[in-house]
Amino acid sequence: MSSLVDDSKPRFAVVVSKKVASKAVLRNKLRRRVQHVLGDLASGVTGNLSILIFLKKEAVTLTFSAMRVEIAQLFSKAGLM
């Protein structure tokens, strides 16, 4: 029986709580930004990992490019890239 999940790629989940952003519009915007960055960086991550990312309040003030740098630094520090 074949699985519908591709086990060769990493899986990502992004969590933005109401403590970070009280408005759903802002939470969804932050989630979409992070998912876009993860899509760009996913090709450099090897293995079938499940990665869960929790955003902190400081993420609200980050620009898109600063967010990309932060996530890339976290991935390299964790040895994922």
Phi, psi and omega in degrees: 000128182269151181265147177279347181268131177278109185282355182272348182251151175286152176248141182236145171224138182242128180244125176235109184277169177292339176291331180283311180216122185285333181269135181297326180300316180290320177299316180293323178298314178297317180298316179295320178299313181295319179297325177294315177298317180296324177298322178289322184273347186298330181293335180273349181268128182253154176096166180263078182259153169248116186244126180248126183243122175257126179273146176258171183301330181295340181294337181296324185269354182286143171281168181298317181292323178293324178295319179298317180295316180300314182292320178296320177295319178297318180295317181290324178295325179279354180078025181271344182238000000 
